[in-house]
């Protein structure tokens, strides 16, 4: 993105044009971009996996509820819902992708005690 | 005779200026033509010019993309805008990096975030690699969004007095061309090794990606070191690499360096893309510099013309740089949201960027 004061630059971009991170599906689409998918392909992939429309992907009203139903991490503080690594493990399964820190957690859990 | 109504807009240094609609349209057309002439790329189409005219003549303080057209944010400079000083337009908030990353995820709803050393260059960061890796490691436990580790290759720090190699900026004015080239060739090897080494440190702590930022800030040797490092990391690991540039054209401090048979000096964004893709990068961030003597309308039109030429041929996601002084954003320490939001939307709606 680039530099600039937080409210003038980063937040201005977030409000003007960003998908909205874990408020919506920005984190999920971003993960598909890390797999070299361009934006339309990445959005279509995530929409198909979630069973929602392309417009729903960046609709915080729709996604706030759906993310809680899927238990893949939500933006507000809700006790008992999946957090951090727990949420990412569920996202890896939902999107059928490999997430490095989830793989590492599996290795750590499966490693024999010395 | 009635007065011609004017629109309040800004220059490339963010100073307010009043222009007529005709003047704005002329600037938009001329900005696009300026990019086309430099990069030998197509000018904007009439409907694209119309979009920019509507955007810049609107009195609205904030502009945005159409619903459903939103794109992905990747953030270079880590949390420096929160934690660092004015050198990064930072506000030095009393927060550590972990807290700041979590703020970016929840309060600011960023799509991705990154961890990076406050200096942000690979040379000082490598000495603190274990601390850097530990920050990333801890954050991977508590965050949901993709986390990069980011840094600048910044080849300039490898030259005297900061580094061990003779400084080409000293040698070139003395006419010592061969010596300056030899110094760059040696320095880029050291830089490449450091970039690869630090990248590998972040694999152990399960980074989601690595971000090489402000690439080619020291010219073609800097770019070559980065491309070679990207090729090595991309071909030997599953770590995705983002390459974000420093400027719109690769400066030829060396002048003869090549990657995959292509001379690096003088490459424009759409030409840089081809090499970045060959090197195996997952995301490319082209830069278009802001001209402070021209209006923001001129600068945004010029920037999106360059970026449109990149996205037209890209196979990987394109995240143009739209921070202070690039991508049509004014060059000033505290950037005005009215122009940032316009540059932001134009990059996606006209430039067809996959993210920013």
Boltz contact constraints between the chains, C-beta under 6 A:
constraints:
  - contact:
      token1: [A, 1]
      token2: [B, 73]
      max_distance: 6.0
  - contact:
      token1: [A, 1]
      token2: [B, 75]
      max_distance: 6.0
  - contact:
      token1: [A, 1]
      token2: [B, 323]
      max_distance: 6.0
  - contact:
      token1: [A, 1]
      token2: [B, 356]
      max_distance: 6.0
  - contact:
      token1: [A, 2]
      token2: [B, 321]
      max_distance: 6.0
  - contact:
      token1: [A, 2]
      token2: [B, 322]
      max_distance: 6.0
  - contact:
      token1: [A, 2]
      token2: [B, 323]
      max_distance: 6.0
  - contact:
      token1: [A, 2]
      token2: [B, 326]
      max_distance: 6.0
  - contact:
      token1: [A, 3]
      token2: [B, 77]
      max_distance: 6.0
  - contact:
      token1: [A, 3]
      token2: [B, 88]
      max_distance: 6.0
  - contact:
      token1: [A, 3]
      token2: [B, 89]
      max_distance: 6.0
  - contact:
      token1: [A, 3]
      token2: [B, 323]
      max_distance: 6.0
  - contact:
      token1: [A, 3]
      token2: [B, 324]
      max_distance: 6.0
  - contact:
      token1: [A, 4]
      token2: [B, 89]
      max_distance: 6.0
  - contact:
      token1: [A, 4]
      token2: [B, 323]
      max_distance: 6.0
  - contact:
      token1: [A, 4]
      token2: [B, 324]
      max_distance: 6.0
  - contact:
      token1: [A, 4]
      token2: [B, 335]
      max_distance: 6.0
  - contact:
      token1: [A, 5]
      token2: [B, 89]
      max_distance: 6.0
  - contact:
      token1: [A, 5]
      token2: [B, 334]
      max_distance: 6.0
  - contact:
      token1: [A, 6]
      token2: [B, 81]
      max_distance: 6.0
  - contact:
      token1: [A, 6]
      token2: [B, 82]
      max_distance: 6.0
  - contact:
      token1: [A, 8]
      token2: [B, 334]
      max_distance: 6.0
  - contact:
      token1: [A, 8]
      token2: [B, 335]
      max_distance: 6.0
  - contact:
      token1: [A, 8]
      token2: [B, 337]
      max_distance: 6.0
  - contact:
      token1: [A, 9]
      token2: [B, 323]
      max_distance: 6.0
  - contact:
      token1: [A, 9]
      token2: [B, 335]
      max_distance: 6.0
  - contact:
      token1: [A, 9]
      token2: [B, 340]
      max_distance: 6.0
  - contact:
      token1: [A, 12]
      token2: [B, 337]
      max_distance: 6.0
  - contact:
      token1: [A, 12]
      token2: [B, 340]
      max_distance: 6.0
  - contact:
      token1: [A, 12]
      token2: [B, 341]
      max_distance: 6.0
  - contact:
      token1: [A, 13]
      token2: [B, 344]
      max_distance: 6.0
  - contact:
      token1: [A, 13]
      token2: [B, 356]
      max_distance: 6.0
  - contact:
      token1: [A, 14]
      token2: [B, 108]
      max_distance: 6.0
  - contact:
      token1: [A, 16]
      token2: [B, 64]
      max_distance: 6.0
  - contact:
      token1: [A, 16]
      token2: [B, 341]
      max_distance: 6.0
  - contact:
      token1: [A, 16]
      token2: [B, 344]
      max_distance: 6.0
  - contact:
      token1: [A, 16]
      token2: [B, 345]
      max_distance: 6.0
  - contact:
      token1: [A, 17]
      token2: [B, 65]
      max_distance: 6.0
  - contact:
      token1: [A, 17]
      token2: [B, 70]
      max_distance: 6.0
  - contact:
      token1: [A, 17]
      token2: [B, 71]
      max_distance: 6.0
  - contact:
      token1: [A, 17]
      token2: [B, 344]
      max_distance: 6.0
  - contact:
      token1: [A, 17]
      token2: [B, 345]
      max_distance: 6.0
  - contact:
      token1: [A, 17]
      token2: [B, 348]
      max_distance: 6.0
  - contact:
      token1: [A, 18]
      token2: [B, 73]
      max_distance: 6.0
  - contact:
      token1: [A, 18]
      token2: [B, 111]
      max_distance: 6.0
  - contact:
      token1: [A, 19]
      token2: [B, 70]
      max_distance: 6.0
  - contact:
      token1: [A, 19]
      token2: [B, 111]
      max_distance: 6.0
  - contact:
      token1: [A, 20]
      token2: [B, 109]
      max_distance: 6.0
  - contact:
      token1: [A, 21]
      token2: [B, 109]
      max_distance: 6.0
  - contact:
      token1: [A, 21]
      token2: [B, 110]
      max_distance: 6.0
  - contact:
      token1: [A, 21]
      token2: [B, 111]
      max_distance: 6.0
  - contact:
      token1: [A, 21]
      token2: [B, 145]
      max_distance: 6.0
  - contact:
      token1: [A, 22]
      token2: [B, 144]
      max_distance: 6.0
  - contact:
      token1: [A, 23]
      token2: [B, 109]
      max_distance: 6.0
  - contact:
      token1: [A, 26]
      token2: [B, 111]
      max_distance: 6.0
  - contact:
      token1: [A, 27]
      token2: [B, 111]
      max_distance: 6.0
  - contact:
      token1: [A, 27]
      token2: [B, 144]
      max_distance: 6.0
  - contact:
      token1: [A, 27]
      token2: [B, 145]
      max_distance: 6.0
  - contact:
      token1: [A, 29]
      token2: [B, 72]
      max_distance: 6.0
  - contact:
      token1: [A, 30]
      token2: [B, 72]
      max_distance: 6.0
  - contact:
      token1: [A, 30]
      token2: [B, 111]
      max_distance: 6.0
  - contact:
      token1: [A, 30]
      token2: [B, 112]
      max_distance: 6.0
  - contact:
      token1: [A, 30]
      token2: [B, 146]
      max_distance: 6.0
  - contact:
      token1: [A, 31]
      token2: [B, 146]
      max_distance: 6.0
  - contact:
      token1: [A, 33]
      token2: [B, 72]
      max_distance: 6.0
  - contact:
      token1: [A, 33]
      token2: [B, 317]
      max_distance: 6.0
  - contact:
      token1: [A, 34]
      token2: [B, 209]
      max_distance: 6.0
  - contact:
      token1: [A, 34]
      token2: [B, 240]
      max_distance: 6.0
  - contact:
      token1: [A, 34]
      token2: [B, 282]
      max_distance: 6.0
  - contact:
      token1: [A, 36]
      token2: [B, 282]
      max_distance: 6.0
  - contact:
      token1: [A, 36]
      token2: [B, 316]
      max_distance: 6.0
  - contact:
      token1: [A, 38]
      token2: [B, 317]
      max_distance: 6.0
  - contact:
      token1: [A, 38]
      token2: [B, 354]
      max_distance: 6.0
  - contact:
      token1: [A, 39]
      token2: [B, 71]
      max_distance: 6.0
  - contact:
      token1: [A, 39]
      token2: [B, 354]
      max_distance: 6.0
  - contact:
      token1: [A, 55]
      token2: [B, 68]
      max_distance: 6.0
  - contact:
      token1: [A, 58]
      token2: [B, 70]
      max_distance: 6.0
  - contact:
      token1: [A, 73]
      token2: [B, 144]
      max_distance: 6.0
  - contact:
      token1: [A, 75]
      token2: [B, 106]
      max_distance: 6.0
  - contact:
      token1: [A, 84]
      token2: [B, 141]
      max_distance: 6.0
  - contact:
      token1: [A, 84]
      token2: [B, 142]
      max_distance: 6.0
  - contact:
      token1: [A, 84]
      token2: [B, 143]
      max_distance: 6.0
  - contact:
      token1: [A, 85]
      token2: [B, 141]
      max_distance: 6.0
  - contact:
      token1: [A, 87]
      token2: [B, 144]
      max_distance: 6.0
  - contact:
      token1: [A, 100]
      token2: [B, 206]
      max_distance: 6.0
  - contact:
      token1: [A, 101]
      token2: [B, 140]
      max_distance: 6.0
  - contact:
      token1: [A, 101]
      token2: [B, 206]
      max_distance: 6.0
  - contact:
      token1: [A, 104]
      token2: [B, 206]
      max_distance: 6.0
